[in-house]
């Protein structure tokens, strides 16, 4: 008689075919892998426990600052005649207690590292302060040089403007009197459309011109004062040479700067 398919005996004969189940060789490999993982976790826990215990022992020893009798170093020193509570040395005149050190905060820390770091910080601070001081000095020097260059540039522009003013005045007065200039630079340079010479001749003339500050300006000033009774620094044409000598403060700009402009204007009659 066949077993009833609803009975327990029939179900026991049927294999478990649920998906995802590991059977046979795969099941044995999985069990081996689980055991290996379990052994690794146990070994890691034991290693961590040993490190923790060693660290606790070290911290405790550092805090108490007393060498225990089971310490290998204590045993070695005991063989050489060391006694607990007695100072080091032949006569016991040395230290009684071990040198106290601070507990290590980092794995790579060592004895004296804190002092070395402080010294390094001080050196870096001094270097940074020296660098900033040098930068400030350099900045002050650059600023002073910049102001000096700007002042020289302004003085040069003012001098060239004065030279051009003298040349224009000299040309106007020479043309009015029918005088031919002694030198070509007594008059301002001609414009390109008025110049009949070639470009090469212009370059040669420009190269032949003397120094504006040391030659052109002093000579034009003397020429205008002697020939036309005109003072460059006053900007005035006097009636005659005696009038210029009497009322002009001098033949330099410094003399005019020192003179009282109000008194000078009130005491002098100017001619066109």
GROMACS elastic network, one bead per residue, 0.5 to 0.9 nm:
[ bonds ]
;  ai    aj funct       b0    kb
    2     5     6  0.86861   500
    3     6     6  0.84132   500
    3     7     6  0.72863   500
    3     9     6  0.74790   500
    3    10     6  0.62860   500
    4     7     6  0.53781   500
    4     8     6  0.86776   500
    4     9     6  0.82736   500
    4    10     6  0.66962   500
    5     8     6  0.82365   500
    5     9     6  0.84110   500
    5    10     6  0.55362   500
    5    11     6  0.72953   500
    6     9     6  0.86084   500
    6    10     6  0.69580   500
    6    11     6  0.75307   500
    7    10     6  0.55332   500
    7    11     6  0.67273   500
    8    11     6  0.51270   500
    8    12     6  0.62443   500
    8    13     6  0.89457   500
    9    12     6  0.52789   500
    9    13     6  0.68138   500
   10    13     6  0.55472   500
   10    14     6  0.69864   500
   11    14     6  0.53147   500
   11    15     6  0.84183   500
   12    15     6  0.76936   500
   14    17     6  0.86865   500
   16    21     6  0.86792   500
   17    21     6  0.78889   500
   18    21     6  0.63630   500
   19    22     6  0.88308   500
   21    27     6  0.85679   500
   22    25     6  0.84248   500
   22    26     6  0.59098   500
   22    27     6  0.50387   500
   22    28     6  0.88348   500
   22    30     6  0.83420   500
   23    26     6  0.58961   500
   23    28     6  0.80301   500
   24    27     6  0.54382   500
   24    28     6  0.67232   500
   25    28     6  0.52182   500
   25    29     6  0.63065   500
   25    30     6  0.86756   500
   26    29     6  0.51413   500
   26    30     6  0.61919   500
   26    31     6  0.87310   500
   27    30     6  0.51435   500
   27    31     6  0.63701   500
   27    32     6  0.88109   500
   28    31     6  0.51550   500
   28    32     6  0.63344   500
   28    33     6  0.87273   500
   29    32     6  0.51130   500
   29    33     6  0.61984   500
   29    34     6  0.86646   500
   30    33     6  0.50968   500
   30    34     6  0.62287   500
   30    35     6  0.87241   500
   31    34     6  0.51226   500
   31    35     6  0.63235   500
   31    36     6  0.87624   500
   32    35     6  0.51607   500
   32    36     6  0.63194   500
   32    37     6  0.87901   500
   33    36     6  0.51013   500
   33    37     6  0.62986   500
   33    38     6  0.86242   500
   34    37     6  0.51859   500
   34    38     6  0.61799   500
   34    39     6  0.86793   500
   35    38     6  0.50287   500
   35    39     6  0.61745   500
   35    40     6  0.86743   500
   36    39     6  0.51177   500
   36    40     6  0.62424   500
   36    41     6  0.86954   500
   37    40     6  0.51349   500
   37    41     6  0.62577   500
   37    42     6  0.86623   500
   38    41     6  0.51928   500
   38    42     6  0.62456   500
   38    43     6  0.86910   500
   39    42     6  0.50941   500
   39    43     6  0.61558   500
   39    44     6  0.85910   500
   40    43     6  0.51186   500
   40    44     6  0.61201   500
   40    45     6  0.85712   500
   41    44     6  0.51135   500
   41    45     6  0.61305   500
   41    46     6  0.86029   500
   42    45     6  0.51084   500
   42    46     6  0.61819   500
   42    47     6  0.86469   500
   43    46     6  0.50946   500
   43    47     6  0.61637   500
   43    48     6  0.86082   500
   44    47     6  0.50860   500
   44    48     6  0.61283   500
   44    49     6  0.84536   500
   45    48     6  0.51377   500
   45    49     6  0.60351   500
   45    50     6  0.86114   500
   46    50     6  0.61622   500
   46    51     6  0.86723   500
   47    50     6  0.50862   500
   47    51     6  0.62350   500
   47    52     6  0.85352   500
   48    51     6  0.51238   500
   48    52     6  0.60361   500
   48    53     6  0.84953   500
   49    52     6  0.50574   500
   49    53     6  0.60730   500
   49    54     6  0.85309   500
   50    53     6  0.50815   500
   50    54     6  0.60612   500
   50    55     6  0.85318   500
   51    54     6  0.50497   500
   51    55     6  0.60693   500
   51    56     6  0.85158   500
   52    55     6  0.51001   500
   52    56     6  0.60974   500
   52    57     6  0.85218   500
   53    56     6  0.50609   500
   53    57     6  0.60708   500
   53    58     6  0.85259   500
   54    57     6  0.50629   500
   54    58     6  0.61008   500
   54    59     6  0.86030   500
   55    59     6  0.60706   500
   55    60     6  0.84363   500
   56    59     6  0.51312   500
   56    60     6  0.60207   500
   56    61     6  0.85117   500
   57    60     6  0.51037   500
   57    61     6  0.61222   500
   57    62     6  0.86251   500
   58    61     6  0.51016   500
   58    62     6  0.61623   500
   58    63     6  0.85967   500
   58   103     6  0.84464   500
   59    62     6  0.50991   500
   59    63     6  0.61242   500
   59    64     6  0.86437   500
   59   103     6  0.65152   500
   59   104     6  0.87226   500
   60    63     6  0.51588   500
   60    64     6  0.61861   500
   60    65     6  0.84175   500
   61    64     6  0.52722   500
   61    65     6  0.58345   500
   61    66     6  0.66244   500
   61    67     6  0.72651   500
   61    68     6  0.83247   500
   62    65     6  0.51224   500
   62    66     6  0.78606   500
   62   100     6  0.70336   500
   62   101     6  0.69434   500
   62   102     6  0.74633   500
   62   103     6  0.67589   500
   63    66     6  0.84376   500
   63   100     6  0.83560   500
   63   101     6  0.88759   500
   63   102     6  0.86005   500
   63   103     6  0.82646   500
   64    67     6  0.84899   500
   65    97     6  0.72082   500
   65    98     6  0.64381   500
   65    99     6  0.78181   500
   65   100     6  0.62994   500
   65   101     6  0.87156   500
   66    97     6  0.70728   500
   66    98     6  0.70839   500
   67    70     6  0.84402   500
   67    71     6  0.67201   500
   67    73     6  0.84084   500
   67    74     6  0.65471   500
   67    84     6  0.86677   500
   67    97     6  0.88056   500
   67    98     6  0.78998   500
   68    71     6  0.54762   500
   68    74     6  0.70682   500
   69    72     6  0.81461   500
   69    73     6  0.89711   500
   69    74     6  0.60598   500
   69    75     6  0.68162   500
   69    84     6  0.89943   500
   70    73     6  0.86626   500
   70    74     6  0.71942   500
   70    75     6  0.70674   500
   71    74     6  0.51764   500
   71    75     6  0.63723   500
   71    76     6  0.87879   500
   72    75     6  0.51373   500
   72    76     6  0.62645   500
   72    77     6  0.87134   500
   73    76     6  0.50812   500
   73    77     6  0.61836   500
   73    78     6  0.84625   500
   74    77     6  0.51397   500
   74    78     6  0.59654   500
   74    79     6  0.86718   500
   74    82     6  0.82362   500
   75    79     6  0.63805   500
   75    80     6  0.89096   500
   75    82     6  0.89558   500
   76    79     6  0.53053   500
   76    80     6  0.67784   500
   76    82     6  0.87736   500
   77    80     6  0.50960   500
   77    81     6  0.66096   500
   77    82     6  0.53622   500
   77    83     6  0.83458   500
   78    81     6  0.51704   500
   78    83     6  0.64079   500
   78    84     6  0.86157   500
   79    82     6  0.70614   500
   82    86     6  0.74510   500
   82    87     6  0.83461   500
   82    88     6  0.72801   500
   82    89     6  0.88678   500
   83    86     6  0.55657   500
   83    87     6  0.81069   500
   83    88     6  0.87760   500
   84    87     6  0.83582   500
   84    96     6  0.81674   500
   85    96     6  0.59409   500
   85    97     6  0.75883   500
   86    92     6  0.60979   500
   86    93     6  0.85766   500
   86    94     6  0.85152   500
   86    95     6  0.81408   500
   86    96     6  0.56480   500
   86    97     6  0.87248   500
   87    90     6  0.89501   500
   87    91     6  0.80852   500
   87    93     6  0.56110   500
   87    97     6  0.77211   500
   88    91     6  0.76941   500
   88    93     6  0.62266   500
   88    95     6  0.55494   500
   88    96     6  0.65401   500
   89    93     6  0.59309   500
   89    94     6  0.55051   500
   89    95     6  0.84066   500
   90    93     6  0.75684   500
   90    94     6  0.86884   500
   91    94     6  0.81453   500
   92    95     6  0.80550   500
   92    96     6  0.83596   500
   93    96     6  0.85628   500
   95    98     6  0.71344   500
   95    99     6  0.84636   500
   97   100     6  0.82665   500
  101   104     6  0.87061   500
  101   111     6  0.77982   500
  102   105     6  0.85621   500
  102   111     6  0.87144   500
  104   107     6  0.70584   500
  104   108     6  0.86001   500
  104   109     6  0.62261   500
  104   110     6  0.73433   500
  104   111     6  0.87230   500
  105   108     6  0.86935   500
  105   109     6  0.69011   500
  106   109     6  0.51552   500
  106   110     6  0.85853   500
  107   110     6  0.84239   500
  109   112     6  0.86793   500
  109   113     6  0.63712   500
  109   114     6  0.84704   500
  110   113     6  0.55576   500
  110   114     6  0.84919   500
  111   114     6  0.79303   500
  112   115     6  0.54230   500
  112   116     6  0.62712   500
  112   117     6  0.87183   500
  113   117     6  0.60897   500
  113   118     6  0.86047   500
  114   117     6  0.51177   500
  114   118     6  0.62603   500
  114   119     6  0.86726   500
  115   118     6  0.50463   500
  115   119     6  0.61711   500
  115   120     6  0.85582   500
  116   119     6  0.50822   500
  116   120     6  0.61215   500
  116   121     6  0.85878   500
  117   121     6  0.60944   500
  117   122     6  0.85721   500
  118   121     6  0.50288   500
  118   122     6  0.61860   500
  118   123     6  0.86409   500
  119   122     6  0.50546   500
  119   123     6  0.62136   500
  119   124     6  0.86380   500
  120   123     6  0.50781   500
  120   124     6  0.61802   500
  120   125     6  0.85350   500
  121   124     6  0.50943   500
  121   125     6  0.60494   500
  121   126     6  0.86012   500
  122   125     6  0.50042   500
  122   126     6  0.61679   500
  122   127     6  0.85714   500
  123   126     6  0.51326   500
  123   127     6  0.61390   500
  123   128     6  0.85526   500
  124   127     6  0.50258   500
  124   128     6  0.60515   500
  124   129     6  0.85116   500
  125   128     6  0.50833   500
  125   129     6  0.60928   500
  125   130     6  0.85236   500
  126   129     6  0.50429   500
  126   130     6  0.60388   500
  126   131     6  0.84642   500
  127   130     6  0.50548   500
  127   131     6  0.60426   500
  127   132     6  0.85904   500
  128   132     6  0.61391   500
  128   133     6  0.85280   500
  129   132     6  0.51236   500
  129   133     6  0.60863   500
  129   134     6  0.85483   500
  130   133     6  0.50498   500
  130   134     6  0.60849   500
  130   135     6  0.84855   500
  131   134     6  0.51223   500
  131   135     6  0.60775   500
  131   136     6  0.86259   500
  132   136     6  0.61366   500
  132   137     6  0.85769   500
  133   136     6  0.51164   500
  133   137     6  0.61872   500
  133   138     6  0.85277   500
  134   137     6  0.50546   500
  134   138     6  0.60031   500
  134   139     6  0.83850   500
  135   138     6  0.50460   500
  135   139     6  0.59204   500
  135   140     6  0.85043   500
  136   140     6  0.60619   500
  136   141     6  0.85168   500
  137   140     6  0.51053   500
  137   141     6  0.61493   500
  137   142     6  0.85460   500
  138   141     6  0.50343   500
  138   142     6  0.60392   500
  138   143     6  0.84782   500
  139   142     6  0.50789   500
  139   143     6  0.60622   500
  139   144     6  0.85294   500
  140   143     6  0.50597   500
  140   144     6  0.60893   500
  140   145     6  0.85217   500
  141   144     6  0.50511   500
  141   145     6  0.60404   500
  141   146     6  0.84308   500
  142   145     6  0.50261   500
  142   146     6  0.59507   500
  142   147     6  0.85512   500
  143   147     6  0.61786   500
  143   148     6  0.85243   500
  144   147     6  0.51767   500
  144   148     6  0.61189   500
  144   149     6  0.86059   500
  145   149     6  0.60573   500
  145   150     6  0.85119   500
  146   149     6  0.51265   500
  146   150     6  0.61391   500
  146   151     6  0.85428   500
  147   150     6  0.50564   500
  147   151     6  0.60466   500
  147   152     6  0.85548   500
  148   151     6  0.50452   500
  148   152     6  0.61268   500
  148   153     6  0.84617   500
  149   152     6  0.50934   500
  149   153     6  0.59868   500
  149   154     6  0.85397   500
  150   154     6  0.61098   500
  150   155     6  0.85626   500
  151   154     6  0.51042   500
  151   155     6  0.61475   500
  151   156     6  0.85486   500
  152   155     6  0.50155   500
  152   156     6  0.60434   500
  152   157     6  0.85737   500
  153   156     6  0.50733   500
  153   157     6  0.62101   500
  153   158     6  0.85972   500
  154   157     6  0.51046   500
  154   158     6  0.61200   500
  154   159     6  0.85440   500
  155   158     6  0.50402   500
  155   159     6  0.60483   500
  155   160     6  0.85816   500
  156   159     6  0.50537   500
  156   160     6  0.61281   500
  156   161     6  0.84648   500
  156   213     6  0.86640   500
  157   160     6  0.51649   500
  157   161     6  0.60378   500
  157   162     6  0.85480   500
  158   161     6  0.50284   500
  158   162     6  0.61490   500
  158   163     6  0.86472   500
  159   162     6  0.50259   500
  159   163     6  0.62033   500
  159   164     6  0.86686   500
  159   212     6  0.81005   500
  159   213     6  0.69141   500
  159   217     6  0.83072   500
  160   164     6  0.61680   500
  160   165     6  0.84964   500
  160   212     6  0.72705   500
  160   213     6  0.79734   500
  160   217     6  0.89114   500
  161   164     6  0.51468   500
  161   165     6  0.61149   500
  161   166     6  0.86307   500
  162   166     6  0.61586   500
  162   167     6  0.86198   500
  162   217     6  0.78088   500
  162   232     6  0.81295   500
  162   233     6  0.89399   500
  163   166     6  0.50797   500
  163   167     6  0.62160   500
  163   168     6  0.86809   500
  163   188     6  0.89158   500
  163   212     6  0.70282   500
  163   213     6  0.81489   500
  163   216     6  0.72477   500
  163   217     6  0.56526   500
  163   220     6  0.81707   500
  164   167     6  0.50264   500
  164   168     6  0.61840   500
  164   169     6  0.86103   500
  164   187     6  0.84609   500
  164   188     6  0.64348   500
  165   168     6  0.51776   500
  165   169     6  0.61864   500
  165   170     6  0.84896   500
  165   188     6  0.87075   500
  165   232     6  0.83953   500
  166   169     6  0.51449   500
  166   170     6  0.59477   500
  166   171     6  0.85129   500
  166   186     6  0.83061   500
  166   187     6  0.82896   500
  166   188     6  0.86688   500
  166   217     6  0.76156   500
  166   220     6  0.66038   500
  166   221     6  0.73930   500
  166   224     6  0.82589   500
  166   232     6  0.67420   500
  167   170     6  0.50151   500
  167   171     6  0.61068   500
  167   172     6  0.86425   500
  167   185     6  0.76463   500
  167   186     6  0.56644   500
  167   188     6  0.51267   500
  167   189     6  0.88497   500
  167   220     6  0.75491   500
  168   171     6  0.51747   500
  168   172     6  0.62556   500
  168   173     6  0.86823   500
  168   186     6  0.87428   500
  168   187     6  0.63450   500
  168   188     6  0.60770   500
  169   172     6  0.51840   500
  169   173     6  0.61551   500
  169   174     6  0.84142   500
  169   187     6  0.84260   500
  169   224     6  0.85130   500
  169   232     6  0.89597   500
  170   173     6  0.53175   500
  170   174     6  0.58766   500
  170   175     6  0.84014   500
  170   181     6  0.85855   500
  170   186     6  0.68124   500
  170   187     6  0.63876   500
  170   188     6  0.88321   500
  170   220     6  0.77951   500
  170   223     6  0.86058   500
  170   224     6  0.68304   500
  170   228     6  0.86718   500
  171   174     6  0.51255   500
  171   175     6  0.59635   500
  171   176     6  0.83944   500
  171   179     6  0.89782   500
  171   181     6  0.80868   500
  171   186     6  0.74599   500
  171   187     6  0.52904   500
  171   188     6  0.75721   500
  172   175     6  0.53308   500
  172   176     6  0.61365   500
  172   177     6  0.86989   500
  172   187     6  0.89584   500
  173   177     6  0.61652   500
  173   178     6  0.83348   500
  173   179     6  0.82765   500
  173   224     6  0.89187   500
  173   228     6  0.73331   500
  174   177     6  0.51017   500
  174   178     6  0.56494   500
  174   180     6  0.67470   500
  174   181     6  0.72967   500
  174   228     6  0.86999   500
  175   179     6  0.61131   500
  175   180     6  0.77680   500
  176   179     6  0.78408   500
  180   183     6  0.88439   500
  181   184     6  0.66462   500
  181   185     6  0.83843   500
  181   186     6  0.60861   500
  181   187     6  0.72904   500
  182   185     6  0.86085   500
  182   186     6  0.71040   500
  183   186     6  0.55039   500
  183   187     6  0.80660   500
  184   187     6  0.62501   500
  184   188     6  0.82808   500
  184   189     6  0.80745   500
  184   205     6  0.84789   500
  184   209     6  0.85981   500
  185   188     6  0.64328   500
  185   189     6  0.70868   500
  185   205     6  0.89502   500
  185   209     6  0.67969   500
  185   210     6  0.86449   500
  185   216     6  0.76932   500
  186   216     6  0.78094   500
  186   219     6  0.89331   500
  186   220     6  0.68696   500
  187   190     6  0.85029   500
  189   195     6  0.88596   500
  190   193     6  0.81606   500
  190   194     6  0.60586   500
  190   195     6  0.58136   500
  191   194     6  0.52868   500
  191   195     6  0.61132   500
  192   195     6  0.51830   500
  192   196     6  0.81843   500
  193   196     6  0.77501   500
  195   198     6  0.80245   500
  195   202     6  0.86982   500
  197   200     6  0.80934   500
  197   201     6  0.61221   500
  197   202     6  0.69700   500
  198   201     6  0.53455   500
  198   202     6  0.65261   500
  198   203     6  0.89412   500
  199   202     6  0.50249   500
  199   203     6  0.63366   500
  199   204     6  0.86984   500
  200   203     6  0.51829   500
  200   204     6  0.63122   500
  200   205     6  0.87334   500
  201   204     6  0.50020   500
  201   205     6  0.61693   500
  201   206     6  0.86010   500
  202   205     6  0.50827   500
  202   206     6  0.61401   500
  202   207     6  0.85529   500
  203   206     6  0.51301   500
  203   207     6  0.61726   500
  203   208     6  0.86294   500
  204   207     6  0.51546   500
  204   208     6  0.62033   500
  204   209     6  0.88906   500
  205   208     6  0.50424   500
  205   209     6  0.64034   500
  206   209     6  0.54131   500
  206   210     6  0.88995   500
  207   210     6  0.81409   500
  209   212     6  0.80861   500
  209   216     6  0.85401   500
  210   213     6  0.89123   500
  210   214     6  0.82950   500
  210   215     6  0.62161   500
  210   216     6  0.66812   500
  211   214     6  0.56274   500
  211   215     6  0.53804   500
  211   216     6  0.63920   500
  211   217     6  0.87017   500
  212   215     6  0.56881   500
  212   217     6  0.58883   500
  212   218     6  0.86783   500
  213   216     6  0.63479   500
  213   217     6  0.56748   500
  213   218     6  0.75051   500
  214   217     6  0.66899   500
  214   218     6  0.66017   500
  214   219     6  0.87016   500
  215   218     6  0.57283   500
  215   219     6  0.60292   500
  215   220     6  0.84563   500
  216   219     6  0.53631   500
  216   220     6  0.59651   500
  216   221     6  0.84455   500
  217   220     6  0.52534   500
  217   221     6  0.60459   500
  217   222     6  0.86402   500
  218   221     6  0.51233   500
  218   222     6  0.62233   500
  218   223     6  0.85821   500
  219   222     6  0.51486   500
  219   223     6  0.60244   500
  219   224     6  0.85751   500
  220   224     6  0.60114   500
  220   225     6  0.84398   500
  220   232     6  0.87487   500
  221   224     6  0.53336   500
  221   225     6  0.61666   500
  221   226     6  0.86396   500
  221   230     6  0.82309   500
  221   231     6  0.70619   500
  221   232     6  0.61410   500
  221   233     6  0.87712   500
  221   251     6  0.77241   500
  222   225     6  0.51951   500
  222   226     6  0.60986   500
  222   227     6  0.83401   500
  222   231     6  0.87841   500
  222   251     6  0.80599   500
  223   226     6  0.52837   500
  223   227     6  0.56769   500
  223   228     6  0.76919   500
  223   229     6  0.88685   500
  223   230     6  0.88362   500
  224   227     6  0.53108   500
  224   228     6  0.51393   500
  224   229     6  0.61473   500
  224   230     6  0.52411   500
  224   231     6  0.68898   500
  224   232     6  0.77035   500
  225   228     6  0.58261   500
  225   231     6  0.57373   500
  225   232     6  0.80544   500
  225   237     6  0.87424   500
  225   241     6  0.76012   500
  225   244     6  0.79111   500
  225   251     6  0.85463   500
  226   229     6  0.57679   500
  226   230     6  0.78885   500
  226   241     6  0.71767   500
  227   230     6  0.80395   500
  227   241     6  0.87367   500
  228   231     6  0.88806   500
  228   237     6  0.72920   500
  228   238     6  0.82583   500
  228   240     6  0.80371   500
  228   241     6  0.81264   500
  229   236     6  0.86382   500
  229   237     6  0.58193   500
  229   238     6  0.55014   500
  229   239     6  0.71728   500
  229   240     6  0.58074   500
  229   241     6  0.52702   500
  229   242     6  0.86983   500
  229   243     6  0.83526   500
  229   244     6  0.63135   500
  230   234     6  0.82406   500
  230   235     6  0.73227   500
  230   236     6  0.58591   500
  230   238     6  0.60432   500
  230   240     6  0.89718   500
  230   241     6  0.86835   500
  230   244     6  0.76492   500
  231   234     6  0.52993   500
  231   235     6  0.57232   500
  231   236     6  0.57695   500
  231   237     6  0.64940   500
  231   238     6  0.78986   500
  231   244     6  0.76890   500
  231   248     6  0.76138   500
  231   250     6  0.88679   500
  231   251     6  0.75112   500
  232   235     6  0.50532   500
  232   236     6  0.72709   500
  232   237     6  0.88585   500
  232   251     6  0.83401   500
  232   252     6  0.89511   500
  232   253     6  0.88542   500
  233   236     6  0.81178   500
  233   250     6  0.87807   500
  233   251     6  0.76557   500
  233   252     6  0.71968   500
  233   253     6  0.59654   500
  233   256     6  0.69301   500
  234   237     6  0.85180   500
  234   248     6  0.74239   500
  234   249     6  0.86980   500
  234   253     6  0.88938   500
  234   256     6  0.74933   500
  236   270     6  0.68728   500
  236   271     6  0.75803   500
  236   272     6  0.77024   500
  237   240     6  0.84245   500
  237   244     6  0.82573   500
  237   270     6  0.71281   500
  237   271     6  0.61763   500
  237   272     6  0.63782   500
  238   241     6  0.71936   500
  238   242     6  0.87901   500
  238   243     6  0.61906   500
  238   244     6  0.56271   500
  238   269     6  0.82796   500
  238   270     6  0.60297   500
  238   271     6  0.56622   500
  238   272     6  0.78274   500
  239   242     6  0.83440   500
  239   243     6  0.62754   500
  239   244     6  0.76395   500
  239   269     6  0.88186   500
  239   270     6  0.73807   500
  239   271     6  0.57894   500
  239   272     6  0.83506   500
  240   243     6  0.53622   500
  240   244     6  0.65329   500
  240   245     6  0.89338   500
  241   244     6  0.50987   500
  241   245     6  0.62660   500
  241   246     6  0.86198   500
  242   245     6  0.50763   500
  242   246     6  0.60745   500
  242   247     6  0.86402   500
  243   246     6  0.51356   500
  243   247     6  0.61222   500
  243   248     6  0.79997   500
  243   268     6  0.89145   500
  244   247     6  0.54994   500
  244   248     6  0.53195   500
  244   249     6  0.89007   500
  245   248     6  0.58005   500
  245   249     6  0.81690   500
  245   250     6  0.80138   500
  246   249     6  0.82326   500
  247   250     6  0.87823   500
  247   264     6  0.75679   500
  247   267     6  0.79269   500
  247   268     6  0.63158   500
  247   269     6  0.89373   500
  248   251     6  0.78358   500
  248   256     6  0.81734   500
  248   264     6  0.83364   500
  248   268     6  0.88236   500
  249   252     6  0.84383   500
  249   255     6  0.59217   500
  249   256     6  0.57182   500
  249   258     6  0.87107   500
  249   259     6  0.66535   500
  249   264     6  0.83886   500
  250   253     6  0.78868   500
  250   254     6  0.84860   500
  250   255     6  0.54860   500
  250   256     6  0.66364   500
  251   254     6  0.87604   500
  251   255     6  0.72299   500
  251   256     6  0.82166   500
  252   255     6  0.54761   500
  252   256     6  0.68009   500
  252   257     6  0.89530   500
  253   256     6  0.51753   500
  253   257     6  0.61923   500
  253   258     6  0.87739   500
  254   257     6  0.50087   500
  254   258     6  0.62924   500
  254   259     6  0.87181   500
  255   258     6  0.53422   500
  255   259     6  0.63866   500
  256   259     6  0.51755   500
  256   260     6  0.81575   500
  256   261     6  0.81250   500
  257   260     6  0.78978   500
  257   261     6  0.82857   500
  258   261     6  0.86770   500
  259   262     6  0.88688   500
  259   263     6  0.84099   500
  259   264     6  0.74463   500
  260   263     6  0.55971   500
  260   264     6  0.61135   500
  260   265     6  0.86841   500
  261   264     6  0.50108   500
  261   265     6  0.60750   500
  261   266     6  0.86430   500
  262   265     6  0.52263   500
  262   266     6  0.62620   500
  262   267     6  0.86678   500
  263   266     6  0.51452   500
  263   267     6  0.60542   500
  263   268     6  0.85637   500
  264   267     6  0.54193   500
  264   268     6  0.62046   500
  265   268     6  0.56290   500
  265   269     6  0.79127   500
  265   270     6  0.88878   500
  266   269     6  0.79800   500
